[in-house]
């Protein structure tokens, strides 16, 4: 999980992650405010290898999306902390 303070920064990180993972089987998901909750919930249900998110939207999913939990998270990166 990569946590960024803004959705603009999360989008930039997501774009670079997709480029780096292009020829691998690594999957990524972007979880930020301003995008539909339902499509993000579907992305999270697919159990991506890397989740790039803003804290507020991820907290929203953990509390309100039944299939989302953080039990399998191995590494958390706090960008710009």
PDB file as gemmi writes it, atoms N, CA and C in Angstrom:
CRYST1    1.000    1.000    1.000  90.00  90.00  90.00 P 1                      
ATOM      1  N   UNK A   1       0.851  -1.174   0.000  1.00  0.00           N  
ATOM      2  CA  UNK A   1       0.000   0.000   0.000  1.00  0.00           C  
ATOM      3  C   UNK A   1       0.890   1.229   0.000  1.00  0.00           C  
ATOM      4  N   UNK A   2       0.647   2.118  -0.942  1.00  0.00           N  
ATOM      5  CA  UNK A   2       1.349   3.404  -0.995  1.00  0.00           C  
ATOM      6  C   UNK A   2       0.309   4.485  -0.700  1.00  0.00           C  
ATOM      7  N   UNK A   3       0.499   5.190   0.396  1.00  0.00           N  
ATOM      8  CA  UNK A   3      -0.441   6.234   0.810  1.00  0.00           C  
ATOM      9  C   UNK A   3       0.156   7.590   0.467  1.00  0.00           C  
ATOM     10  N   UNK A   4      -0.599   8.384  -0.299  1.00  0.00           N  
ATOM     11  CA  UNK A   4      -0.149   9.718  -0.693  1.00  0.00           C  
ATOM     12  C   UNK A   4      -1.128  10.761  -0.149  1.00  0.00           C  
ATOM     13  N   UNK A   5      -0.674  11.993   0.055  1.00  0.00           N  
ATOM     14  CA  UNK A   5      -1.559  12.997   0.649  1.00  0.00           C  
ATOM     15  C   UNK A   5      -2.623  13.561  -0.295  1.00  0.00           C  
ATOM     16  N   UNK A   6      -2.402  13.479  -1.604  1.00  0.00           N  
ATOM     17  CA  UNK A   6      -3.371  14.051  -2.552  1.00  0.00           C  
ATOM     18  C   UNK A   6      -3.663  13.075  -3.679  1.00  0.00           C  
ATOM     19  N   UNK A   7      -4.826  13.245  -4.292  1.00  0.00           N  
ATOM     20  CA  UNK A   7      -5.173  12.358  -5.405  1.00  0.00           C  
ATOM     21  C   UNK A   7      -4.314  12.634  -6.629  1.00  0.00           C  
ATOM     22  N   UNK A   8      -3.849  13.876  -6.789  1.00  0.00           N  
ATOM     23  CA  UNK A   8      -2.977  14.191  -7.919  1.00  0.00           C  
ATOM     24  C   UNK A   8      -1.658  13.427  -7.795  1.00  0.00           C  
ATOM     25  N   UNK A   9      -1.073  13.409  -6.611  1.00  0.00           N  
ATOM     26  CA  UNK A   9       0.165  12.679  -6.399  1.00  0.00           C  
ATOM     27  C   UNK A   9      -0.077  11.173  -6.541  1.00  0.00           C  
ATOM     28  N   UNK A  10      -1.208  10.692  -6.031  1.00  0.00           N  
ATOM     29  CA  UNK A  10      -1.539   9.270  -6.170  1.00  0.00           C  
ATOM     30  C   UNK A  10      -1.646   8.898  -7.645  1.00  0.00           C  
ATOM     31  N   UNK A  11      -2.243   9.748  -8.446  1.00  0.00           N  
ATOM     32  CA  UNK A  11      -2.369   9.482  -9.888  1.00  0.00           C  
ATOM     33  C   UNK A  11      -1.005   9.413 -10.563  1.00  0.00           C  
ATOM     34  N   UNK A  12      -0.090  10.295 -10.162  1.00  0.00           N  
ATOM     35  CA  UNK A  12       1.262  10.273 -10.719  1.00  0.00           C  
ATOM     36  C   UNK A  12       1.987   8.979 -10.340  1.00  0.00           C  
ATOM     37  N   UNK A  13       1.893   8.596  -9.070  1.00  0.00           N  
ATOM     38  CA  UNK A  13       2.540   7.372  -8.602  1.00  0.00           C  
ATOM     39  C   UNK A  13       1.945   6.162  -9.321  1.00  0.00           C  
ATOM     40  N   UNK A  14       0.623   6.151  -9.483  1.00  0.00           N  
ATOM     41  CA  UNK A  14      -0.066   5.058 -10.177  1.00  0.00           C  
ATOM     42  C   UNK A  14       0.413   4.939 -11.617  1.00  0.00           C  
ATOM     43  N   UNK A  15       0.546   6.064 -12.284  1.00  0.00           N  
ATOM     44  CA  UNK A  15       1.003   6.069 -13.672  1.00  0.00           C  
ATOM     45  C   UNK A  15       2.403   5.461 -13.785  1.00  0.00           C  
ATOM     46  N   UNK A  16       3.290   5.833 -12.908  1.00  0.00           N  
ATOM     47  CA  UNK A  16       4.655   5.289 -12.923  1.00  0.00           C  
ATOM     48  C   UNK A  16       4.636   3.803 -12.564  1.00  0.00           C  
ATOM     49  N   UNK A  17       3.825   3.418 -11.583  1.00  0.00           N  
ATOM     50  CA  UNK A  17       3.737   2.006 -11.188  1.00  0.00           C  
ATOM     51  C   UNK A  17       3.267   1.147 -12.357  1.00  0.00           C  
ATOM     52  N   UNK A  18       2.291   1.631 -13.117  1.00  0.00           N  
ATOM     53  CA  UNK A  18       1.819   0.878 -14.282  1.00  0.00           C  
ATOM     54  C   UNK A  18       2.928   0.702 -15.309  1.00  0.00           C  
ATOM     55  N   UNK A  19       3.711   1.750 -15.521  1.00  0.00           N  
ATOM     56  CA  UNK A  19       4.810   1.658 -16.478  1.00  0.00           C  
ATOM     57  C   UNK A  19       5.866   0.662 -16.002  1.00  0.00           C  
ATOM     58  N   UNK A  20       6.181   0.689 -14.711  1.00  0.00           N  
ATOM     59  CA  UNK A  20       7.194  -0.220 -14.178  1.00  0.00           C  
ATOM     60  C   UNK A  20       6.724  -1.675 -14.197  1.00  0.00           C  
ATOM     61  N   UNK A  21       5.433  -1.884 -14.037  1.00  0.00           N  
ATOM     62  CA  UNK A  21       4.883  -3.243 -13.973  1.00  0.00           C  
ATOM     63  C   UNK A  21       4.400  -3.755 -15.329  1.00  0.00           C  
ATOM     64  N   UNK A  22       4.568  -2.976 -16.360  1.00  0.00           N  
ATOM     65  CA  UNK A  22       3.997  -3.285 -17.672  1.00  0.00           C  
ATOM     66  C   UNK A  22       4.298  -4.696 -18.165  1.00  0.00           C  
ATOM     67  N   UNK A  23       5.511  -5.159 -18.034  1.00  0.00           N  
ATOM     68  CA  UNK A  23       5.885  -6.469 -18.553  1.00  0.00           C  
ATOM     69  C   UNK A  23       5.987  -7.521 -17.459  1.00  0.00           C  
ATOM     70  N   UNK A  24       5.257  -7.310 -16.384  1.00  0.00           N  
ATOM     71  CA  UNK A  24       5.226  -8.268 -15.274  1.00  0.00           C  
ATOM     72  C   UNK A  24       3.772  -8.647 -15.009  1.00  0.00           C  
ATOM     73  N   UNK A  25       3.574  -9.477 -14.025  1.00  0.00           N  
ATOM     74  CA  UNK A  25       2.211  -9.837 -13.634  1.00  0.00           C  
ATOM     75  C   UNK A  25       1.771  -9.065 -12.394  1.00  0.00           C  
ATOM     76  N   UNK A  26       2.499  -8.020 -12.047  1.00  0.00           N  
ATOM     77  CA  UNK A  26       2.156  -7.181 -10.901  1.00  0.00           C  
ATOM     78  C   UNK A  26       0.946  -6.338 -11.264  1.00  0.00           C  
ATOM     79  N   UNK A  27      -0.049  -6.333 -10.383  1.00  0.00           N  
ATOM     80  CA  UNK A  27      -1.260  -5.554 -10.618  1.00  0.00           C  
ATOM     81  C   UNK A  27      -1.312  -4.371  -9.655  1.00  0.00           C  
ATOM     82  N   UNK A  28      -1.921  -3.280 -10.111  1.00  0.00           N  
ATOM     83  CA  UNK A  28      -2.009  -2.051  -9.321  1.00  0.00           C  
ATOM     84  C   UNK A  28      -3.453  -1.551  -9.308  1.00  0.00           C  
ATOM     85  N   UNK A  29      -3.786  -0.825  -8.246  1.00  0.00           N  
ATOM     86  CA  UNK A  29      -5.109  -0.198  -8.156  1.00  0.00           C  
ATOM     87  C   UNK A  29      -4.939   1.218  -7.621  1.00  0.00           C  
ATOM     88  N   UNK A  30      -5.757   2.123  -8.122  1.00  0.00           N  
ATOM     89  CA  UNK A  30      -5.771   3.514  -7.669  1.00  0.00           C  
ATOM     90  C   UNK A  30      -7.050   3.734  -6.866  1.00  0.00           C  
ATOM     91  N   UNK A  31      -6.898   4.119  -5.598  1.00  0.00           N  
ATOM     92  CA  UNK A  31      -8.036   4.301  -4.696  1.00  0.00           C  
ATOM     93  C   UNK A  31      -7.980   5.719  -4.139  1.00  0.00           C  
ATOM     94  N   UNK A  32      -8.735   6.624  -4.761  1.00  0.00           N  
ATOM     95  CA  UNK A  32      -8.719   8.033  -4.360  1.00  0.00           C  
ATOM     96  C   UNK A  32     -10.122   8.622  -4.447  1.00  0.00           C  
ATOM     97  N   UNK A  33     -10.328   9.720  -3.750  1.00  0.00           N  
ATOM     98  CA  UNK A  33     -11.586  10.440  -3.849  1.00  0.00           C  
ATOM     99  C   UNK A  33     -11.760  11.012  -5.245  1.00  0.00           C  
ATOM    100  N   UNK A  34     -12.997  11.225  -5.636  1.00  0.00           N  
ATOM    101  CA  UNK A  34     -13.281  11.778  -6.954  1.00  0.00           C  
ATOM    102  C   UNK A  34     -13.534  10.717  -8.002  1.00  0.00           C  
ATOM    103  N   UNK A  35     -13.251   9.455  -7.677  1.00  0.00           N  
ATOM    104  CA  UNK A  35     -13.546   8.341  -8.570  1.00  0.00           C  
ATOM    105  C   UNK A  35     -14.663   7.509  -7.947  1.00  0.00           C  
ATOM    106  N   UNK A  36     -15.425   6.775  -8.754  1.00  0.00           N  
ATOM    107  CA  UNK A  36     -16.560   6.007  -8.228  1.00  0.00           C  
ATOM    108  C   UNK A  36     -16.136   4.945  -7.201  1.00  0.00           C  
ATOM    109  N   UNK A  37     -16.837   4.914  -6.077  1.00  0.00           N  
ATOM    110  CA  UNK A  37     -16.563   3.929  -5.021  1.00  0.00           C  
ATOM    111  C   UNK A  37     -16.745   2.504  -5.516  1.00  0.00           C  
ATOM    112  N   UNK A  38     -17.776   2.254  -6.297  1.00  0.00           N  
ATOM    113  CA  UNK A  38     -18.092   0.891  -6.723  1.00  0.00           C  
ATOM    114  C   UNK A  38     -16.988   0.291  -7.586  1.00  0.00           C  
ATOM    115  N   UNK A  39     -16.472   1.055  -8.533  1.00  0.00           N  
ATOM    116  CA  UNK A  39     -15.413   0.518  -9.392  1.00  0.00           C  
ATOM    117  C   UNK A  39     -14.137   0.298  -8.598  1.00  0.00           C  
ATOM    118  N   UNK A  40     -13.888   1.147  -7.615  1.00  0.00           N  
ATOM    119  CA  UNK A  40     -12.727   0.949  -6.756  1.00  0.00           C  
ATOM    120  C   UNK A  40     -12.906  -0.296  -5.892  1.00  0.00           C  
ATOM    121  N   UNK A  41     -14.117  -0.536  -5.405  1.00  0.00           N  
ATOM    122  CA  UNK A  41     -14.383  -1.744  -4.622  1.00  0.00           C  
ATOM    123  C   UNK A  41     -14.129  -2.997  -5.456  1.00  0.00           C  
ATOM    124  N   UNK A  42     -14.519  -2.960  -6.722  1.00  0.00           N  
ATOM    125  CA  UNK A  42     -14.264  -4.083  -7.629  1.00  0.00           C  
ATOM    126  C   UNK A  42     -12.761  -4.277  -7.800  1.00  0.00           C  
ATOM    127  N   UNK A  43     -12.027  -3.178  -7.966  1.00  0.00           N  
ATOM    128  CA  UNK A  43     -10.567  -3.267  -8.098  1.00  0.00           C  
ATOM    129  C   UNK A  43      -9.946  -3.891  -6.853  1.00  0.00           C  
ATOM    130  N   UNK A  44     -10.419  -3.497  -5.679  1.00  0.00           N  
ATOM    131  CA  UNK A  44      -9.870  -4.035  -4.433  1.00  0.00           C  
ATOM    132  C   UNK A  44     -10.221  -5.507  -4.237  1.00  0.00           C  
ATOM    133  N   UNK A  45     -11.391  -5.920  -4.707  1.00  0.00           N  
ATOM    134  CA  UNK A  45     -11.782  -7.333  -4.608  1.00  0.00           C  
ATOM    135  C   UNK A  45     -10.863  -8.226  -5.431  1.00  0.00           C  
ATOM    136  N   UNK A  46     -10.243  -7.669  -6.452  1.00  0.00           N  
ATOM    137  CA  UNK A  46      -9.318  -8.436  -7.300  1.00  0.00           C  
ATOM    138  C   UNK A  46      -7.963  -8.643  -6.625  1.00  0.00           C  
ATOM    139  N   UNK A  47      -7.787  -8.073  -5.426  1.00  0.00           N  
ATOM    140  CA  UNK A  47      -6.575  -8.240  -4.625  1.00  0.00           C  
ATOM    141  C   UNK A  47      -5.320  -7.821  -5.394  1.00  0.00           C  
ATOM    142  N   UNK A  48      -5.214  -6.530  -5.765  1.00  0.00           N  
ATOM    143  CA  UNK A  48      -4.032  -6.082  -6.498  1.00  0.00           C  
ATOM    144  C   UNK A  48      -2.765  -6.203  -5.642  1.00  0.00           C  
ATOM    145  N   UNK A  49      -1.636  -6.337  -6.309  1.00  0.00           N  
ATOM    146  CA  UNK A  49      -0.359  -6.424  -5.605  1.00  0.00           C  
ATOM    147  C   UNK A  49       0.023  -5.092  -4.965  1.00  0.00           C  
ATOM    148  N   UNK A  50      -0.284  -4.004  -5.663  1.00  0.00           N  
ATOM    149  CA  UNK A  50       0.048  -2.662  -5.175  1.00  0.00           C  
ATOM    150  C   UNK A  50      -1.219  -1.813  -5.178  1.00  0.00           C  
ATOM    151  N   UNK A  51      -1.488  -1.181  -4.049  1.00  0.00           N  
ATOM    152  CA  UNK A  51      -2.614  -0.251  -3.942  1.00  0.00           C  
ATOM    153  C   UNK A  51      -2.035   1.130  -3.674  1.00  0.00           C  
ATOM    154  N   UNK A  52      -2.368   2.087  -4.529  1.00  0.00           N  
ATOM    155  CA  UNK A  52      -1.952   3.471  -4.347  1.00  0.00           C  
ATOM    156  C   UNK A  52      -3.208   4.234  -3.953  1.00  0.00           C  
ATOM    157  N   UNK A  53      -3.156   4.917  -2.799  1.00  0.00           N  
ATOM    158  CA  UNK A  53      -4.393   5.503  -2.280  1.00  0.00           C  
ATOM    159  C   UNK A  53      -4.142   6.801  -1.524  1.00  0.00           C  
ATOM    160  N   UNK A  54      -5.236   7.491  -1.279  1.00  0.00           N  
ATOM    161  CA  UNK A  54      -5.230   8.597  -0.332  1.00  0.00           C  
ATOM    162  C   UNK A  54      -5.830   8.058   0.965  1.00  0.00           C  
ATOM    163  N   UNK A  55      -5.424   8.609   2.109  1.00  0.00           N  
ATOM    164  CA  UNK A  55      -5.864   8.027   3.380  1.00  0.00           C  
ATOM    165  C   UNK A  55      -7.382   8.043   3.571  1.00  0.00           C  
ATOM    166  N   UNK A  56      -8.028   9.149   3.214  1.00  0.00           N  
ATOM    167  CA  UNK A  56      -9.470   9.254   3.433  1.00  0.00           C  
ATOM    168  C   UNK A  56     -10.268   8.223   2.669  1.00  0.00           C  
ATOM    169  N   UNK A  57      -9.929   8.014   1.404  1.00  0.00           N  
ATOM    170  CA  UNK A  57     -10.680   7.054   0.595  1.00  0.00           C  
ATOM    171  C   UNK A  57     -10.405   5.621   1.046  1.00  0.00           C  
ATOM    172  N   UNK A  58      -9.182   5.325   1.436  1.00  0.00           N  
ATOM    173  CA  UNK A  58      -8.885   3.971   1.901  1.00  0.00           C  
ATOM    174  C   UNK A  58      -9.618   3.682   3.216  1.00  0.00           C  
ATOM    175  N   UNK A  59      -9.641   4.650   4.109  1.00  0.00           N  
ATOM    176  CA  UNK A  59     -10.389   4.484   5.363  1.00  0.00           C  
ATOM    177  C   UNK A  59     -11.864   4.260   5.052  1.00  0.00           C  
ATOM    178  N   UNK A  60     -12.394   5.016   4.095  1.00  0.00           N  
ATOM    179  CA  UNK A  60     -13.790   4.861   3.678  1.00  0.00           C  
ATOM    180  C   UNK A  60     -14.064   3.425   3.220  1.00  0.00           C  
ATOM    181  N   UNK A  61     -13.183   2.870   2.411  1.00  0.00           N  
ATOM    182  CA  UNK A  61     -13.366   1.491   1.935  1.00  0.00           C  
ATOM    183  C   UNK A  61     -13.238   0.478   3.061  1.00  0.00           C  
ATOM    184  N   UNK A  62     -12.294   0.673   3.954  1.00  0.00           N  
ATOM    185  CA  UNK A  62     -12.109  -0.278   5.063  1.00  0.00           C  
ATOM    186  C   UNK A  62     -13.353  -0.310   5.945  1.00  0.00           C  
ATOM    187  N   UNK A  63     -13.978   0.856   6.157  1.00  0.00           N  
ATOM    188  CA  UNK A  63     -15.162   0.923   7.018  1.00  0.00           C  
ATOM    189  C   UNK A  63     -16.461   0.537   6.319  1.00  0.00           C  
ATOM    190  N   UNK A  64     -16.555   0.800   5.016  1.00  0.00           N  
ATOM    191  CA  UNK A  64     -17.849   0.673   4.349  1.00  0.00           C  
ATOM    192  C   UNK A  64     -17.940  -0.374   3.243  1.00  0.00           C  
ATOM    193  N   UNK A  65     -16.836  -0.955   2.833  1.00  0.00           N  
ATOM    194  CA  UNK A  65     -16.859  -1.981   1.797  1.00  0.00           C  
ATOM    195  C   UNK A  65     -16.558  -3.314   2.460  1.00  0.00           C  
ATOM    196  N   UNK A  66     -17.535  -4.202   2.484  1.00  0.00           N  
ATOM    197  CA  UNK A  66     -17.427  -5.437   3.249  1.00  0.00           C  
ATOM    198  C   UNK A  66     -16.242  -6.306   2.867  1.00  0.00           C  
ATOM    199  N   UNK A  67     -15.887  -6.341   1.614  1.00  0.00           N  
ATOM    200  CA  UNK A  67     -14.826  -7.253   1.175  1.00  0.00           C  
ATOM    201  C   UNK A  67     -13.425  -6.658   1.325  1.00  0.00           C  
ATOM    202  N   UNK A  68     -13.315  -5.450   1.866  1.00  0.00           N  
ATOM    203  CA  UNK A  68     -12.015  -4.795   1.977  1.00  0.00           C  
ATOM    204  C   UNK A  68     -11.513  -4.839   3.410  1.00  0.00           C  
ATOM    205  N   UNK A  69     -10.304  -5.383   3.560  1.00  0.00           N  
ATOM    206  CA  UNK A  69      -9.620  -5.323   4.847  1.00  0.00           C  
ATOM    207  C   UNK A  69      -8.126  -5.182   4.571  1.00  0.00           C  
ATOM    208  N   UNK A  70      -7.366  -4.966   5.604  1.00  0.00           N  
ATOM    209  CA  UNK A  70      -5.932  -4.755   5.433  1.00  0.00           C  
ATOM    210  C   UNK A  70      -5.123  -5.909   6.018  1.00  0.00           C  
ATOM    211  N   UNK A  71      -5.740  -7.063   6.167  1.00  0.00           N  
ATOM    212  CA  UNK A  71      -5.087  -8.204   6.801  1.00  0.00           C  
ATOM    213  C   UNK A  71      -3.858  -8.707   6.053  1.00  0.00           C  
ATOM    214  N   UNK A  72      -3.838  -8.614   4.755  1.00  0.00           N  
ATOM    215  CA  UNK A  72      -2.739  -9.168   3.962  1.00  0.00           C  
ATOM    216  C   UNK A  72      -1.676  -8.132   3.574  1.00  0.00           C  
ATOM    217  N   UNK A  73      -1.790  -6.917   4.099  1.00  0.00           N  
ATOM    218  CA  UNK A  73      -0.818  -5.882   3.753  1.00  0.00           C  
ATOM    219  C   UNK A  73       0.534  -6.240   4.373  1.00  0.00           C  
ATOM    220  N   UNK A  74       1.562  -6.228   3.543  1.00  0.00           N  
ATOM    221  CA  UNK A  74       2.917  -6.550   4.010  1.00  0.00           C  
ATOM    222  C   UNK A  74       3.774  -5.308   4.186  1.00  0.00           C  
ATOM    223  N   UNK A  75       3.563  -4.291   3.327  1.00  0.00           N  
ATOM    224  CA  UNK A  75       4.380  -3.078   3.365  1.00  0.00           C  
ATOM    225  C   UNK A  75       3.471  -1.876   3.186  1.00  0.00           C  
ATOM    226  N   UNK A  76       3.703  -0.830   3.999  1.00  0.00           N  
ATOM    227  CA  UNK A  76       2.992   0.429   3.856  1.00  0.00           C  
ATOM    228  C   UNK A  76       4.038   1.514   3.615  1.00  0.00           C  
ATOM    229  N   UNK A  77       3.838   2.289   2.554  1.00  0.00           N  
ATOM    230  CA  UNK A  77       4.723   3.400   2.236  1.00  0.00           C  
ATOM    231  C   UNK A  77       3.914   4.679   2.415  1.00  0.00           C  
ATOM    232  N   UNK A  78       4.392   5.567   3.280  1.00  0.00           N  
ATOM    233  CA  UNK A  78       3.749   6.861   3.485  1.00  0.00           C  
ATOM    234  C   UNK A  78       4.524   7.887   2.680  1.00  0.00           C  
ATOM    235  N   UNK A  79       4.002   8.220   1.511  1.00  0.00           N  
ATOM    236  CA  UNK A  79       4.658   9.167   0.623  1.00  0.00           C  
ATOM    237  C   UNK A  79       4.504  10.571   1.180  1.00  0.00           C  
ATOM    238  N   UNK A  80       5.586  11.329   1.177  1.00  0.00           N  
ATOM    239  CA  UNK A  80       5.606  12.711   1.635  1.00  0.00           C  
ATOM    240  C   UNK A  80       5.343  12.830   3.131  1.00  0.00           C  
ATOM    241  N   UNK A  81       5.600  11.774   3.893  1.00  0.00           N  
ATOM    242  CA  UNK A  81       5.367  11.832   5.352  1.00  0.00           C  
ATOM    243  C   UNK A  81       6.454  12.650   6.030  1.00  0.00           C  
TER     244      UNK A  81                                                      
END                                                                             
